[in-house]
Amino acid sequence: MNNPPYKVYDNLVSKESQDKIENVIFSRYEGYNFPLYYSSNLTGDKNSNFKEEERGFSAEIYGGNSNERGSGHPNFPFFLHPLYEICQKLNYNIWEIYRARTFMMMKQETSISTLPHIDLDYPHMVCLYYVNDSDGDTLFYDRSKKNIIGKVTPKKGRCLIFNGYVNFHSASTPTLNDRAIINYDFNLMNPNPKKITYTPLKTYE
């Protein structure tokens, strides 16, 4: 595709951070298990006709309903670090982070795509950070949500950035090994602030 509606970058996150994140999320440190919760529908309850293959595990790290449910991770700055590192190297100025979540899909015999969706119903950017090497491409669709217009293969340390408000996307179930990502929904500061013209106050004699 000549002009895909997304940008892909590899290794903007340091190798040390890549390894730490992977080891934490896959609970490889002795005496520590990262809390992931089973979900029958990873793309959300709003997609009522979900497929059985959309089941998996997730964790609310920051924002969203975490404050109300108390499910946000107590060490959320650790998990937000990749986004800050990515944006710093791309010279992006973050205005607000709406939420961050981890998703893990278990490997299956066949690869099936989940339902096309957008994360939020208001303007936002998405950064998908791929935690480990895996298959299970991220797919992009046209506005009909029927035709695939692009796909990105997971790779450890890879990030995928796109306008989440207008680009329908979905995941594919992995067949080689489990697939983990961190999903960031955020917005950037406007690089071209509006110029304000001040009108001098009138003086009266």
C-alpha positions in Angstrom: 0.0 0.0 0.0 1.5 3.3 -1.1 0.1 5.6 1.6 -1.0 3.4 4.6 -3.1 5.1 7.3 -0.5 4.2 9.9 3.2 4.5 10.7 5.5 1.6 11.9 8.7 2.0 13.8 11.1 -0.5 15.2 13.3 -0.3 18.3 12.4 3.2 19.4 12.1 1.7 22.9 15.5 0.7 24.3 16.4 -3.0 24.3 16.6 -3.0 28.1 13.0 -1.7 28.4 11.8 -4.1 25.8 13.2 -7.1 27.8 11.8 -5.8 31.1 8.3 -5.2 29.7 8.2 -8.7 28.1 9.5 -10.4 31.2 7.0 -8.6 33.4 3.9 -9.2 31.3 4.8 -12.8 30.7 5.5 -13.2 34.5 9.0 -14.4 34.1 10.4 -12.9 37.3 10.5 -15.2 40.2 7.9 -14.5 42.8 5.8 -12.1 40.6 2.8 -12.8 38.5 1.4 -10.0 36.3 -2.4 -9.8 36.8 -4.2 -10.5 33.6 -8.0 -11.0 33.5 -10.0 -13.2 31.2 -12.2 -11.5 28.7 -14.7 -13.2 26.4 -14.6 -10.2 24.0 -11.3 -8.3 23.7 -12.8 -5.7 21.3 -15.4 -4.6 23.8 -19.0 -5.2 24.8 -20.2 -2.7 22.2 -19.4 -5.3 19.5 -22.2 -7.7 20.5 -21.7 -10.2 17.7 -18.2 -11.1 18.7 -16.5 -14.3 17.6 -15.4 -16.9 20.1 -11.8 -16.4 19.0 -11.9 -12.8 20.4 -11.5 -14.2 23.9 -8.2 -13.6 25.7 -6.7 -11.8 28.6 -6.3 -8.1 29.4 -5.4 -5.7 32.1 -6.3 -2.0 32.6 -3.0 -0.2 33.3 -4.0 3.5 33.3 -7.1 5.6 32.7 -10.4 4.3 31.4 -12.4 2.8 34.2 -9.4 1.9 36.3 -10.0 4.6 38.9 -13.6 3.5 39.4 -12.8 -0.2 39.5 -9.5 0.1 41.3 -8.0 -2.1 38.6 -5.3 0.3 37.3 -1.8 -1.0 37.8 0.0 0.6 40.9 3.2 0.8 38.9 1.6 2.4 35.8 4.6 4.8 35.1 6.6 1.7 34.2 4.1 0.7 31.5 3.7 4.3 30.2 7.4 4.6 29.7 7.5 3.1 26.2 4.9 5.6 25.0 6.9 8.6 26.4 10.1 7.1 24.9 8.5 6.6 21.5 7.0 10.1 21.4 10.2 11.8 22.5 12.2 10.2 19.7 9.5 11.1 17.2 9.3 14.7 18.5 5.7 14.2 19.5 4.3 16.2 22.4 1.7 14.3 24.4 -1.3 16.3 25.5 -3.2 13.7 27.3 -3.2 9.9 27.8 -6.7 8.6 27.9 -6.0 5.0 28.8 -3.4 2.2 28.5 -4.2 -1.5 28.4 -2.4 -4.8 27.9 -3.9 -7.6 25.8 -2.8 -11.1 25.4 -4.2 -13.6 22.9 -3.4 -17.3 23.2 -2.1 -19.2 20.2 -4.7 -21.2 18.3 -4.7 -23.7 15.5 -6.0 -21.3 12.9 -5.7 -17.5 12.6 -9.0 -15.6 12.6 -9.5 -11.8 12.6 -11.5 -10.1 15.4 -14.2 -7.6 14.6 -13.1 -4.2 13.1 -13.4 -1.5 15.7 -12.2 1.9 16.9 -11.1 2.3 20.5 -12.9 5.5 21.5 -15.8 7.4 20.1 -14.0 10.7 20.2 -10.8 12.0 18.5 -7.6 10.2 19.7 -4.4 8.6 18.5 -3.5 5.0 19.0 0.0 3.5 19.7 0.2 -0.3 19.7 3.4 -1.5 21.2 4.2 -5.2 20.4 5.6 -6.9 23.5 7.0 -10.0 21.9 7.7 -11.7 18.6 4.5 -13.3 17.3 2.2 -13.7 14.3 -1.3 -12.4 14.4 -1.3 -9.3 12.2 -3.0 -6.1 13.1 -5.4 -5.4 10.2 -6.8 -2.1 8.8 -10.1 -1.6 7.0 -11.8 0.8 4.8 -14.9 2.6 6.0 -17.1 -0.3 5.0 -15.2 -2.5 7.5 -15.2 -5.2 4.9 -12.0 -4.6 2.9 -8.5 -4.9 4.4 -6.3 -2.0 3.3 -3.2 -2.8 5.4 -1.6 -5.1 7.9 1.3 -5.0 10.3 3.0 -8.1 11.8 3.9 -8.1 15.5 7.6 -7.8 16.4 9.1 -7.2 19.7 9.9 -3.6 20.2 7.8 -2.5 17.2 5.2 0.3 17.6 2.3 1.1 15.3 0.8 4.6 15.4 -2.4 5.8 13.7 -5.4 8.0 14.0 -7.7 5.8 16.1 -10.8 7.9 15.5 -11.1 7.2 11.8 -9.2 4.0 11.2 -11.0 0.7 11.8 -8.7 -2.0 12.9 -8.6 -5.5 14.3 -6.3 -8.2 15.6 -5.6 -11.7 14.2 -5.3 -14.7 16.5 -1.8 -16.0 16.7 -0.8 -19.6 15.7 2.9 -19.7 16.6 2.9 -18.4 20.1 1.0 -16.1 22.5 0.7 -12.5 21.3 0.9 -9.6 23.8 0.6 -5.8 23.1 0.2 -2.6 25.1 -2.5 -0.4 23.6 -2.2 3.4 24.3 -5.0 5.8 23.5 -3.8 9.4 23.7 -3.7 12.8 22.0 -1.0 15.1 20.9 -0.5 18.8 21.4 -1.4 20.9 18.4 2.0 21.8 16.8 0.5 25.0 15.3 -1.2 26.9 18.0 -3.8 29.4 16.9 -2.6 33.0 16.8 -4.6 35.3 18.9 -5.0 38.9 17.8 -5.6 41.4 20.7 -7.6 44.5 19.9 -6.4 47.5 22.0 -8.9 48.8 24.4 -10.6 52.0 23.4 -9.9 55.0 25.6 -12.5 57.6 26.2 -11.9 61.2 27.2 
